[in-house]
Amino acid sequence: MSVLIHPTYFPSIAQCIAIVNTDTVVFETDDNFLKQTYRNRCYIYGANGKLTLNIPVVHSQKNRQKYKDVKIFNDENWQSLHWKSLLSAYRTSPFFEYYEDELQPLFTNKSEFILDHNLKCMEVILDCLQLELNTSKTQTYKSVEETHSDYRFLVHAKKEITQNLEPYTQVFGDKHGFIPNLSILDLLFNEGPNTLNYLESQTLIRP
């Protein structure tokens, strides 16, 4: 069964669970951009607990703006700040150096549009996971999806469904305990090649 999902900024672990359990992913690219979602943010585990990495975007004067038309506000040096945050959070993790070279260009090469950047992030993550999937993009927006298994609900960062995910070792776990469903980067840096096994063994709760 193919899945329909939003391309997001370094997707959450829940999104990656949906992705690894299929061979065909359809990216939702024709919807409206909404605030408070994973479209322009991800969560990592910093020294003080859960940390938000937020991509600044150019807000339109229109009430509604298509996701694919939203531009990144590149006047802010957000890429450098995000990379420094990742270094601070994960340089002591077991597998940071293993993926560092593959990820770093995403924090130096600029994209004009948030959707384009997120698709690049998704491509790199699939490479890191060594996953070969058939991917395509939506051409029109449908509020009710009947062709694909609909996982678009996973884009919500503030009103997401709590997933019962199995704990794994995290860098600052001794300080703050296990924090579930962070960005896939947290799982990659801590579990490395075992990441795919972890994702395939989890079950998602759906609305």
Secondary structure, 3 states (H helix, E strand, C coil): CCEEECCCCCCEHHHHHHHHCCCEEEECCCCECCCCECCCEEEEEECCEEEEEECCECCCCCCCCEHHHCEECCCCCHHHHHHHHHHHHHCCCCCHHHHHHHHHHHHCCCCCEHHHHHHHHHHHHHHHCCCCCEEEECCCCCCCCCCCEECHHHHECCCCCCCCCCCCCCCCHHHHCCCCCCEHHHHHHHHHHHHHHHHHHCCCCCC
